[in-house]
Amino acid sequence: MVDYREIIRLKSTKPEMSNTMIASSIGSSRNTVAEVWKLVQEKGLSWPLPATLTNRDLEQILYPERTHREGRLMPDYEYVYKELAKPNVTLTLLWAEYCAKCEAAGAIPYQHTQFNEKYHAYAASKKATLRISRKPGELMEVDWAGSTLAVTDSITGEPVTAYVFVACLPCSMYSYAEAVPDMKAASWIRAHIHAYSYFGGVTRILTPDNAKVAVVKNTRMELILNRSYQEMAKYYGTAIVPARPVSPKDKASVEGTVGVLSTWIVASLRNDKFFSFQELNEAIRIKLDEFNSRPFQKRKGCRLSAFEEEEKAFLLPLPSVPYETAVWSSETVQPDYLVTAGGCRYSVPYEYIGRKVDIRTTEKCVEVFYQNQRIASHVRIFNTTDPVYVSEHMPEAHRRYLNYNEESFQQWAEDIGPSTGTVIRTFLHAHRTPQQGYKSCASMMKLADRFTPARLEAACAKALSYTPGPSLKNITTILQNGQDKVKNSIPPRATGSHGLTRRAAREKGGTQA
């Protein structure tokens, strides 16, 4: 038999070889090589070929008129249906295996096109799930329901809108639904976590709509996913493949399920009154279980039985710990080296003032990143207007001010000298509370750094010689003008000395040296 595989391999991978050289290599004629290659191109075959595709199979493909018309071996389509559920198994692979089986049995196989057509007919006749594009455990489609429900505020009595999240596994049509208070990223991601928990596993692909909570940008040239959503998918080991914009057929299963669930759940609960989301979701769960247990109209079983029999075993396992919902945001660090997350303010190192940072907010903590490097982490706080500062994030001067107290100021002043100590005590006791004098005391520290502690002590002594209550401005002026370096021109007078002493001595006849 002609070695068709070798002809195809050499013509495909060795374009420099002529037909004569190939014919010599395989022990055939150059005309045969040319004829075979022409038929290969007409049939659209290309290298590499399936390993199970033999020379006999190739002869039947290239020269169907040579095939004897005896009966063909009918494929086992029940086996094909079950095998297609396994990862990476395709109809082409199963057809190649079928051809190998036919060759071993000396039977004639159906061609690829006929094989596929007969499988489609089999699936339609059995009303079975067509496992060509919908493999079990492969895909979860998600969306918002078009209709909403309401929760009554127990205090005000006003209705609060409840949005309904829907997830569907297209293979078994098994579904999940949950009511959430808003359509923000945190609620969207939390609903996914609950859906995975309900299904007891994770699909390999996740297909959402193009809502902002899922997709930032989706064009023919570029896809940008919401960072929080992408992080959740990575944690669960699934891949986000959004539907094409304005293409509802890309997720027809969830689109159809949304419509049915809107009737089965949303419409059926329209007249009921709920006072919490927990109460509403408990009612939704009852309706959801009923929905998944409803018999199919055109085939045996229900969504629940189809899921348990055909799909559950193919789901990826859940992580040991559920994902902690995180929301990402970006912000430029303000001059007070604070960023805002969840309505509260947190510090970052002051070196990042004016730079754009990424903020990751979870239920328990707030993390700040610059160029993917974490620069700050805080325990999350709620309902407070006071910012959260970490001393290590502050400049030296701010950090020192944070540690100020009356005792530390007095100790610092006494270490410099008695005059400085007197002035600091004056500042601290000049107001209703000592804290009001902290700013002046801190300014005195700056003067000591600028002019040296010795000069500050001399300036304080000079100021105290003028007044018992010198101001910060008095001391600053003395230092700036260098008056602390000038000695007093009039020496201190001795006690009991008076201007009439010389005259009194003269009148007594005494001499004066």
Secondary structure, 3 states (H helix, E strand, C coil): CCCHHHHHHHHHHCCCCCHHHHHHHHCCCHHHHHHHHHHHHHHCCCCCCCCCCCHHHHHHHHCHHHCCCCCECCCCHHHHHHHCCCCCCCHHHHHHHHHHHHHHHCCECCCHHHHHHHHHHHHHHHCCCCCCCCCCCCEEEEEEEEEEEEEECCCCCCEEEEEEEEEEECCCCEEEEEEECCCCHHHHHHHHHHHHHHHCCECCEEECCCCCCCEEEECCCCEEECHHHHHHHHHHCCEECCCCCCCHHHHHHHHHHHHHHHHHHHHHHCCCCCCCHHHHHHHHHHHHHHHHHCECCCCCCEHHHHHHHHHHHHCECCCCCCCCCEEEEEEECCCCCEEEECCEEEECCHHHCCCEEEEEEECCEEEEEECCEEEEEEECCCCCCCCECCHHHCCHHHHHHHCCCHHHHHHHHHHHCHHHHHHHHHHHCCCCCHHHHHHHHHHHHHHHHHHCHHHHHHHHHHHHHHCCCCCHHHHHHHHHHCHHHCCCCCCCCCCCCCCCHHHHHHHCCCCCC
